[in-house]
Amino acid sequence: MQNVGKSVTRVDAYDKITGRAKYTDDLCDNRSALVLRIVRSTIAHGYVKSIDASEAEKVPGFVKIFTCFDVPEIDFATAGHPYSPDPSHQDTADRRILNRHVRYYGDDIAVIVAENEIAAAQAARKVKVEYEELPFVLDAQEAMKPDAPVIHCELFQSNVLKHTDVRIGNYAEAIKEPGLICVDKWYDTQTVQHCHIENFICYAYEEAGKVVVVSSTQIPHIVRRITGQALGEPWGNIRIIKPYIGGGFGNKQDALYEPLTAWVCRKMGGRLVKIDVSREETFVNNRVRHAIRYHIISWVKPDGTFVARKLECFSDQGGYASHGHSIVAKGLGAFAKMFPCPNVEADAYTVYTNKPVGGAMRGYGMPQASFAFDCATEDIATALGIDSLELRRRTLMPKGFKDGFFKTEQYYDSYNQCLDRATAYIDYEKKHKEYAHQTGDIRKGVGVGTFWYNTGVWPISLECSSCRMVLNQDGTIQVQVGETEIGQGADTAYSQMAADVVGLKDYRDVHIVSNQDTDITPFGLGAYASRQTYMVGFSVTQTGKLLKKKILDYAHEMTRMPVDILDVVDSNIVRKGDGRVLVSLAQLATTAFYDTVHCDHLTAESTYQIKSNAYSFGCCAAEVEVDIPLCRVQVKKIINVHDCGNLINPALAEAQVHGGQSMGIGYALSERLIFDPKTGRVLNNNLLDYKLSTAMDHPHLEAQFVENPEPTNPFGTKSLGEPPACTVAQAIRNAVLNATGVAVNDLPLHPQNLYKRFCEEGLIKDPWQKEE
Amino acid sequence: MKDQYRLVEFNLNGKDVSCMVDCRASLTDMLRNDYRLTSVKKGCEVGECGACNVLIDGECFNSCIYLAVWARGKKIRTLESLLGPNGELSDIQQAFVDETAVQCGFCTPGFVMTAVEILESGKVYTDDELRKLLSGHLCRCTGYENILRAVKKTMYKRNGLEWKEDN
């Protein structure tokens, strides 16, 4: 391979480093655009009885208001899943473009159309709303109680959106074995948000009778379908264009406000309308990571052998279904794979609450699940007084493990290979013993954490990728796929792969069309499930071979040589036997374009339907310093080691890991959305009060790889996008345990939480606590 | 309504310019809407994320919380000013490219402008100092690792210091 496997420069680096790359707002004609501003509910649950806009209408620049009483009576689902023709596999259609039944504080109940942002904001503030208030509930387990208010009473009898289970062996019988030790723990994860730096934004206008929506989305083809469904229009009436986007991390793997904007555009006679969601709204009114609570009961032998395990997961869905149960179900399914056990009883519940909506976020339920599963292993080792690293090595999915459902296996000894590298880097084994019995205010600790992830969504949902290649006069090619560049570097990886498949000298001879346009781009599903490089690997290979065959057929005409002895090497047509260059690809292409006897525009297009999946593995090791009186944790050293198969671009892969580690450090130590228990309102929906990590909160981020080629993929690659975020929190939590002897089972480990735990464990004395 | 607009004369990327602006407009609004400078990004519009950073008389500011009318008489520099006449990247831009410090690209221009301020100080900072100087910018893609490296390498180069991999 000439291009694949090299750390070449990103194809979009120049445009981005010069500020020229066009994002959604850069493309919008802001002088003529009408601006939308959503009027939001100031109650967490109830019904809108009436809306009085008489004062709003007086604001200079006010144009129009549409309310929940005006929207189409069509319920739709927003999750960015591939469509399923089977109704039982479709997402829950539980919301309208604007909602009369308010399900969380801030719900969309009306929209102002105005001439500018200021008028829109002023008018929105002047709208008077009368509600019929209902009781609300802010906790998944509370919402499961019989007396809880039913949030989607139109569709369900209770708040449980879905319950699924896994049963292996016989848990009830197995726990009767004499001599077993029971470790019974709860683990809790918090609500966090994606915090991509570009907030969601889209604008819509009519052209040729269709609604064109330019949107900051990861999934243009899927959003086209959802927008068509929400408007009750044929899907071909909708055209979605996706420019460069300033990060997504799963939040933009959902139809956010494209349906609303498209609908308002229609209502305004096709005029250009734009919605630019504020940072404050992004936190509350887009999607968030599900807060999931886990209960794990493990019955183990004194040597640590897992005999029987019970798992309960309670996933806080918030007010609307979005990605719903698929998030917690991923962890549920992973439980007995990551740590195989002969007897398992596992249940997961996804429960509506009156909170912001849980959707896809980098890791799709696995940061939560891996945190709980890995902490449980650490806690079992602690309970038994055995070495936790050794217990992991013995209990994690072994080489040769087969998964009948995903039809994949653990082909290598990946976990041990990754653990070897990570623990060596931080000198784990020596330090873990050394740090075990410290005293004093400042203590150090080391910890490891592991994760499991897969690649794409087959066989749960459709997996396909379509690719188009077009040969230019100069022997370069255009490549288009539906799998979107969202910052991760996908376009560069595709260019490297395409160059090698076709036989081009340089990846820069591939002109990747970065932007997707559903009227032009071949059908593809977009950026999610860490699927892009794996899936495009298939479609680029298949389409590249089709194009190459056409090139060689034309070369045969030009050179008289049989196709079988020809190849394309370094952008030349080469005779394989003696390596002689017969004609350059550029000469061939120009001839093919303009030959008066046989003109042919050489292009290829094909869809590859992927019917395989691939497991991705890895771990994190961290060294922390805990200031006990300050209740503060600092990460001093951190390494992630990933087996994501062969690397297409090592430098980009490393950069991908850094971002995941950073998100993981925030998840572990500082990030959380805070809800007012009295109102259900989010209290810290801004980047000042929501504590995202800054450069000061990180040590050097070390990323390493174990490159075991994935046998199912033409490039031997598999998922890396999400995995780095799935393994950090447990490593840090276990390191704090090593440093202090205190197991903290709920995230984040921020000072308030540590203060509570350190008081409980007697490390510090609560000055406000009354003497007994 | 007439009083709402003011004439602002200032120097933008080396050129004297003047513009009638809404006195409520931020410098971000003016640079984006009136001068089409797409490097000035909006990430929060309340001075939290740093995506809109520009240099005002050599000092970095969040242009989203700096009123456009305050630009009067000032020298404003945006990322666009760094490019050479034939589109050559400046050393700091090239370092961002070489060190894979660019991902989604949305925080990038702001970071580069703070880096310019750091580099133009002529000082050599420690890692901890650099982290602090860069901490006014939020990035969700890079973990800041390669950004820090790009700034540090350029700082070493400009100050004639030898770069070693374990620096």
Chai-1 contact restraints between the chains, C-beta under 6 A:
chainA,res_idxA,chainB,res_idxB,connection_type,confidence,min_distance_angstrom,max_distance_angstrom,comment,restraint_id
A,T9,B,V97,contact,1.0,0.0,6.0,A-B,restraint_1
A,A13,B,V97,contact,1.0,0.0,6.0,A-B,restraint_2
A,A13,B,V102,contact,1.0,0.0,6.0,A-B,restraint_3
A,K16,B,V102,contact,1.0,0.0,6.0,A-B,restraint_4
A,K16,B,G105,contact,1.0,0.0,6.0,A-B,restraint_5
A,K16,B,T108,contact,1.0,0.0,6.0,A-B,restraint_6
A,I17,B,Q93,contact,1.0,0.0,6.0,A-B,restraint_7
A,I17,B,F96,contact,1.0,0.0,6.0,A-B,restraint_8
A,I17,B,V97,contact,1.0,0.0,6.0,A-B,restraint_9
A,I17,B,V102,contact,1.0,0.0,6.0,A-B,restraint_10
A,T18,B,L83,contact,1.0,0.0,6.0,A-B,restraint_11
A,G19,B,T38,contact,1.0,0.0,6.0,A-B,restraint_12
A,G19,B,S39,contact,1.0,0.0,6.0,A-B,restraint_13
A,G19,B,L79,contact,1.0,0.0,6.0,A-B,restraint_14
A,G19,B,P109,contact,1.0,0.0,6.0,A-B,restraint_15
A,A21,B,G105,contact,1.0,0.0,6.0,A-B,restraint_16
A,D26,B,T38,contact,1.0,0.0,6.0,A-B,restraint_17
A,N30,B,N33,contact,1.0,0.0,6.0,A-B,restraint_18
A,C195,B,R140,contact,1.0,0.0,6.0,A-B,restraint_19
A,H196,B,R140,contact,1.0,0.0,6.0,A-B,restraint_20
A,I197,B,G43,contact,1.0,0.0,6.0,A-B,restraint_21
A,I197,B,C49,contact,1.0,0.0,6.0,A-B,restraint_22
A,I197,B,A51,contact,1.0,0.0,6.0,A-B,restraint_23
A,I197,B,F106,contact,1.0,0.0,6.0,A-B,restraint_24
A,I197,B,C107,contact,1.0,0.0,6.0,A-B,restraint_25
A,E198,B,F106,contact,1.0,0.0,6.0,A-B,restraint_26
A,G246,B,C104,contact,1.0,0.0,6.0,A-B,restraint_27
A,G246,B,F106,contact,1.0,0.0,6.0,A-B,restraint_28
A,G247,B,C104,contact,1.0,0.0,6.0,A-B,restraint_29
A,G247,B,R140,contact,1.0,0.0,6.0,A-B,restraint_30
A,R279,B,C44,contact,1.0,0.0,6.0,A-B,restraint_31
A,G487,B,Q103,contact,1.0,0.0,6.0,A-B,restraint_32
A,G487,B,C104,contact,1.0,0.0,6.0,A-B,restraint_33
A,G487,B,C141,contact,1.0,0.0,6.0,A-B,restraint_34
A,A651,B,T100,contact,1.0,0.0,6.0,A-B,restraint_35
A,A655,B,T100,contact,1.0,0.0,6.0,A-B,restraint_36
A,A655,B,N146,contact,1.0,0.0,6.0,A-B,restraint_37
A,H658,B,T142,contact,1.0,0.0,6.0,A-B,restraint_38
A,H658,B,G143,contact,1.0,0.0,6.0,A-B,restraint_39
A,H658,B,E145,contact,1.0,0.0,6.0,A-B,restraint_40
A,G659,B,C141,contact,1.0,0.0,6.0,A-B,restraint_41
A,G659,B,T142,contact,1.0,0.0,6.0,A-B,restraint_42
A,G659,B,G143,contact,1.0,0.0,6.0,A-B,restraint_43
A,Q661,B,G143,contact,1.0,0.0,6.0,A-B,restraint_44
A,S662,B,G143,contact,1.0,0.0,6.0,A-B,restraint_45
A,L687,B,C44,contact,1.0,0.0,6.0,A-B,restraint_46
A,L687,B,E48,contact,1.0,0.0,6.0,A-B,restraint_47
A,L687,B,C49,contact,1.0,0.0,6.0,A-B,restraint_48
A,L688,B,E48,contact,1.0,0.0,6.0,A-B,restraint_49
A,L692,B,L138,contact,1.0,0.0,6.0,A-B,restraint_50
A,T694,B,S135,contact,1.0,0.0,6.0,A-B,restraint_51
A,A695,B,R131,contact,1.0,0.0,6.0,A-B,restraint_52
A,A695,B,L134,contact,1.0,0.0,6.0,A-B,restraint_53
A,A695,B,S135,contact,1.0,0.0,6.0,A-B,restraint_54
A,A695,B,Y144,contact,1.0,0.0,6.0,A-B,restraint_55
A,M696,B,R131,contact,1.0,0.0,6.0,A-B,restraint_56
A,M696,B,K132,contact,1.0,0.0,6.0,A-B,restraint_57
A,M696,B,S135,contact,1.0,0.0,6.0,A-B,restraint_58
A,L701,B,G143,contact,1.0,0.0,6.0,A-B,restraint_59
A,L701,B,E145,contact,1.0,0.0,6.0,A-B,restraint_60
